[in-house]
Amino acid sequence: MMDIDLNGMSLKELKELQAQVAKAINGYEDRKKKEALAELDERARAMGFSLAELTGLTPTRKRSPAVAKYANPADASDTWSGRGRKPRWFEAALKAGKKPDDLAI
């Protein structure tokens, strides 16, 4: 183990050392987790399974694109799913007294 004179270090040097130690700890933990997963995956494959099958975890799936629910009355090809920020035409139609159901596809 190396001897470090902590009392002889400036505050900046101590904070840099602290950041390096935290990074080293995280890197160590990540390596150990990867090693453990690799070992478990190898054991599962030796028994004819994938690790995902045994744990019930499936690879992450991307969210499918949202289906359009509303259409711009002035241009039916301009649609909105109802997710995220409301389009200007939707806001304008609501201000003009329309209801969301009036704009539904």
C-alpha contacts under 8 A as a table, 3 or more apart, distances in Angstrom:
res1	aa1	res2	aa2	distance
5	D	8	G	5.47
5	D	9	M	6.88
6	L	9	M	5.38
6	L	14	L	7.30
9	M	13	E	5.83
9	M	14	L	6.20
10	S	13	E	5.13
10	S	14	L	6.19
11	L	14	L	5.04
11	L	15	K	6.17
12	K	15	K	5.19
12	K	16	E	6.20
13	E	16	E	5.06
13	E	17	L	6.11
14	L	17	L	5.03
14	L	18	Q	6.08
15	K	18	Q	4.91
15	K	19	A	6.18
16	E	19	A	5.11
16	E	20	Q	6.23
17	L	20	Q	5.05
17	L	21	V	6.14
18	Q	21	V	5.10
18	Q	22	A	6.20
19	A	22	A	5.14
19	A	23	K	6.16
20	Q	23	K	5.10
20	Q	24	A	6.10
21	V	24	A	5.02
21	V	25	I	6.12
22	A	25	I	5.13
22	A	26	N	6.25
23	K	26	N	5.20
23	K	27	G	6.11
24	A	27	G	5.06
24	A	28	Y	6.08
25	I	28	Y	5.09
25	I	29	E	6.21
26	N	29	E	5.13
26	N	30	D	6.09
27	G	30	D	5.10
27	G	31	R	6.16
28	Y	31	R	5.18
28	Y	32	K	6.24
29	E	32	K	5.13
29	E	33	K	6.17
30	D	33	K	5.14
30	D	34	K	6.20
31	R	34	K	5.15
31	R	35	E	6.15
32	K	35	E	5.05
32	K	36	A	6.13
33	K	36	A	5.08
33	K	37	L	6.12
34	K	37	L	5.10
34	K	38	A	6.04
35	E	38	A	5.12
35	E	39	E	6.17
36	A	39	E	5.14
36	A	40	L	6.15
37	L	40	L	5.09
37	L	41	D	5.93
38	A	41	D	5.05
38	A	42	E	6.09
39	E	42	E	5.11
39	E	43	R	6.27
40	L	43	R	5.10
40	L	44	A	6.13
40	L	51	L	7.10
41	D	44	A	5.09
41	D	45	R	6.12
41	D	50	S	6.66
41	D	51	L	5.25
42	E	45	R	5.18
42	E	46	A	6.19
43	R	46	A	5.08
43	R	47	M	6.54
44	A	47	M	5.19
44	A	48	G	6.40
44	A	49	F	5.16
44	A	50	S	5.70
44	A	51	L	5.75
44	A	54	L	7.76
45	R	48	G	4.87
45	R	49	F	5.01
45	R	50	S	5.65
45	R	51	L	7.54
46	A	49	F	7.47
49	F	53	E	6.44
49	F	54	L	7.01
50	S	53	E	5.25
50	S	54	L	6.63
51	L	54	L	5.22
51	L	55	T	6.17
52	A	55	T	5.27
52	A	56	G	5.69
52	A	57	L	4.89
52	A	58	T	5.67
52	A	59	P	7.55
53	E	56	G	5.33
53	E	57	L	6.84
53	E	58	T	7.55
54	L	57	L	7.86
66	A	81	S	5.81
66	A	83	R	7.75
67	V	81	S	5.59
68	A	71	A	7.66
68	A	79	T	5.90
68	A	80	W	5.26
68	A	81	S	4.06
68	A	82	G	7.43
68	A	105	I	7.65
69	K	79	T	7.30
69	K	80	W	6.12
69	K	81	S	4.90
69	K	82	G	6.35
69	K	104	A	5.63
69	K	105	I	5.53
70	Y	79	T	5.56
70	Y	80	W	5.20
70	Y	81	S	6.39
70	Y	82	G	7.14
70	Y	100	P	7.85
70	Y	103	L	5.30
70	Y	104	A	4.36
70	Y	105	I	5.23
71	A	75	D	7.45
71	A	76	A	5.35
71	A	77	S	7.04
71	A	78	D	5.85
71	A	79	T	4.31
71	A	80	W	6.36
71	A	103	L	5.83
71	A	104	A	6.42
71	A	105	I	6.05
72	N	75	D	5.20
72	N	76	A	5.34
72	N	77	S	7.41
72	N	78	D	5.45
72	N	79	T	6.09
72	N	89	W	6.41
72	N	90	F	7.01
72	N	103	L	6.97
73	P	76	A	6.01
73	P	103	L	6.95
75	D	78	D	5.61
76	A	79	T	6.86
80	W	83	R	7.58
80	W	86	K	7.86
80	W	87	P	7.37
82	G	86	K	7.34
83	R	86	K	7.82
86	K	90	F	6.28
86	K	91	E	6.59
87	P	90	F	5.29
87	P	91	E	6.46
88	R	91	E	5.11
88	R	92	A	6.04
89	W	92	A	5.04
89	W	93	A	6.10
90	F	93	A	5.18
90	F	94	L	6.34
91	E	94	L	5.19
91	E	95	K	6.26
92	A	95	K	5.09
92	A	96	A	6.15
93	A	96	A	4.97
93	A	97	G	6.57
93	A	98	K	5.49
93	A	99	K	7.86
94	L	97	G	5.22
94	L	98	K	4.86
94	L	99	K	6.06
94	L	100	P	7.25
95	K	98	K	7.20
98	K	102	D	6.23
98	K	103	L	7.76
99	K	102	D	5.26
99	K	103	L	7.09
100	P	103	L	5.32
100	P	104	A	6.42
101	D	104	A	5.01
